[in-house]
Amino acid sequence: MPSLKDLRNRISSVKATQKITKAMQMVAAAKLRRAQVAAEAARPYAERMETVLANVASGVDGDGPALLTGNGRSDVHLLVVCTAERGLCGAFNSSIVRLTRERANSLLAQGKTVKILCVGKKGYDQLRRQYEKHIVELIELRSVRQVGFVNADAIAKKIITMFAAGEFDIATLFFSRFRSVIMQIPTAQQIIPAQVAASEGAASGPLASYEYEPEEGEILATLLPRVIAVQVFRALLENAASEQGARMSSMDNATRNAGEMIKKQTIIYNRSRQAMITKELIEIISGAEAL
């Protein structure tokens, strides 16, 4: 049985940990609001960009840009995995990695070639244990205080350059969509070739006829890289909000668990101390009676 000193040291250690987890919870709560506002503000813009892309793509006759139609093959898949740079955020990173593993294993079982581009160190640390030979690059954002469009644009240009060089045929983006503090949804979104959503008015009747200047192909050549950058930017913002929400929830649970542990250890300490006092009293009374 541990001594009273050991129990006191254990209680003080758990109290120090509880202060750290409580502070991390408060910091995550402060960051969450800003990250949530940024993620929610990016959603309408990204959705509108996809609508514009669908409208322009619907008027293209014949072969369109390769970023829209693909290269006609589906042998090599690039998985762009966006995770956090830091841990202590519950199952946020592992849920994205789990979805990536499922997709990678499915593709490998079909005889496809899988390449992985990691954005964030935590995803890289987990994936390299099983897919180290498939990882082509790690992009770290540790030095970035707040993710901006310039970071997403650099990642998008890297992906487009790899596609132009023929290094892959299909690219899929993995991230966590923010729903609430206790719910983040792991998401896989194909970005190359672009998935064009069906027009809402297609079922109700013919769409209005538009004339474009310059031609649709020239517009798509400029629009498609922008759309990919916006999709990557949206994924990074969704990840930032999801990370803070998951960290806030996990640190709250850790603080509660630390409080329960302190109570249990305090009870054990008090019982041990009372037992020692009772033992000493018995020894004193027994000695007095012997005299």
MOGIDA-V256157 format. One record per residue. N is the residue number from 1. RES is the residue in one letter. PHI is phi in whole degrees, -180 to 180 (NA if undefined). Layout:
((N,RES,PHI) (N,RES,PHI))
This chain:
((1,M,NA) (2,P,-65) (3,S,-75) (4,L,-63) (5,K,-64) (6,D,-64) (7,L,-66) (8,R,-64) (9,N,-65) (10,R,-67) (11,I,-65) (12,S,-65) (13,S,-67) (14,V,-67) (15,K,-63) (16,A,-65) (17,T,-64) (18,Q,-63) (19,K,-64) (20,I,-67) (21,T,-65) (22,K,-66) (23,A,-65) (24,M,-64) (25,Q,-63) (26,M,-67) (27,V,-65) (28,A,-63) (29,A,-65) (30,A,-68) (31,K,-75) (32,L,-62) (33,R,-59) (34,R,-67) (35,A,-68) (36,Q,-66) (37,V,-62) (38,A,-64) (39,A,-67) (40,E,-69) (41,A,-72) (42,A,-80) (43,R,-62) (44,P,-61) (45,Y,-66) (46,A,-65) (47,E,-66) (48,R,-68) (49,M,-62) (50,E,-66) (51,T,-66) (52,V,-62) (53,L,-61) (54,A,-64) (55,N,-66) (56,V,-70) (57,A,-65) (58,S,-66) (59,G,-96) (60,V,-84) (61,D,-101) (62,G,80) (63,D,-78) (64,G,-101) (65,P,-60) (66,A,-64) (67,L,-64) (68,L,-94) (69,T,-98) (70,G,83) (71,N,-104) (72,G,85) (73,R,-123) (74,S,-145) (75,D,-87) (76,V,-115) (77,H,-114) (78,L,-105) (79,L,-105) (80,V,-95) (81,V,-104) (82,C,-101) (83,T,-133) (84,A,-88) (85,E,-89) (86,R,-128) (87,G,-97) (88,L,58) (89,C,-134) (90,G,64) (91,A,-94) (92,F,-59) (93,N,-70) (94,S,-67) (95,S,-69) (96,I,-67) (97,V,-65) (98,R,-63) (99,L,-64) (100,T,-65) (101,R,-61) (102,E,-61) (103,R,-67) (104,A,-63) (105,N,-63) (106,S,-65) (107,L,-68) (108,L,-65) (109,A,-66) (110,Q,-86) (111,G,85) (112,K,-84) (113,T,-97) (114,V,-116) (115,K,-122) (116,I,-123) (117,L,-111) (118,C,-95) (119,V,-114) (120,G,118) (121,K,-73) (122,K,-66) (123,G,-65) (124,Y,-63) (125,D,-62) (126,Q,-81) (127,L,-77) (128,R,-68) (129,R,-65) (130,Q,-113) (131,Y,-124) (132,E,-59) (133,K,-71) (134,H,-93) (135,I,-79) (136,V,-96) (137,E,-166) (138,L,-118) (139,I,-109) (140,E,-99) (141,L,-119) (142,R,-63) (143,S,-81) (144,V,-89) (145,R,-71) (146,Q,-140) (147,V,-65) (148,G,-121) (149,F,-65) (150,V,-63) (151,N,-69) (152,A,-66) (153,D,-64) (154,A,-65) (155,I,-66) (156,A,-63) (157,K,-63) (158,K,-63) (159,I,-65) (160,I,-64) (161,T,-63) (162,M,-64) (163,F,-68) (164,A,-64) (165,A,-82) (166,G,77) (167,E,-81) (168,F,-155) (169,D,-110) (170,I,-133) (171,A,-118) (172,T,-127) (173,L,-101) (174,F,-114) (175,F,-157) (176,S,-117) (177,R,-82) (178,F,-78) (179,R,-113) (180,S,-160) (181,V,-62) (182,I,-103) (183,M,-140) (184,Q,-128) (185,I,-105) (186,P,-61) (187,T,-132) (188,A,-118) (189,Q,-130) (190,Q,-76) (191,I,-114) (192,I,-139) (193,P,-66) (194,A,-64) (195,Q,-90) (196,V,-92) (197,A,-72) (198,A,-67) (199,S,-68) (200,E,-66) (201,G,-90) (202,A,-65) (203,A,-78) (204,S,-85) (205,G,160) (206,P,-67) (207,L,-82) (208,A,-67) (209,S,-91) (210,Y,-116) (211,E,-112) (212,Y,-109) (213,E,-138) (214,P,-71) (215,E,-68) (216,E,-57) (217,G,-61) (218,E,-69) (219,I,-64) (220,L,-65) (221,A,-61) (222,T,-91) (223,L,-74) (224,L,-61) (225,P,-59) (226,R,-67) (227,V,-63) (228,I,-63) (229,A,-63) (230,V,-65) (231,Q,-65) (232,V,-66) (233,F,-62) (234,R,-62) (235,A,-62) (236,L,-66) (237,L,-69) (238,E,-62) (239,N,-64) (240,A,-61) (241,A,-68) (242,S,-65) (243,E,-62) (244,Q,-67) (245,G,-64) (246,A,-66) (247,R,-67) (248,M,-61) (249,S,-67) (250,S,-69) (251,M,-71) (252,D,-64) (253,N,-64) (254,A,-65) (255,T,-65) (256,R,-64) (257,N,-63) (258,A,-64) (259,G,-62) (260,E,-66) (261,M,-66) (262,I,-63) (263,K,-62) (264,K,-64) (265,Q,-67) (266,T,-66) (267,I,-63) (268,I,-62) (269,Y,-62) (270,N,-65) (271,R,-66) (272,S,-64) (273,R,-64) (274,Q,-65) (275,A,-65) (276,M,-67) (277,I,-63) (278,T,-62) (279,K,-63) (280,E,-66) (281,L,-64) (282,I,-62) (283,E,-64) (284,I,-68) (285,I,-66) (286,S,-63) (287,G,-67) (288,A,-67) (289,E,-69) (290,A,-68) (291,L,-75))
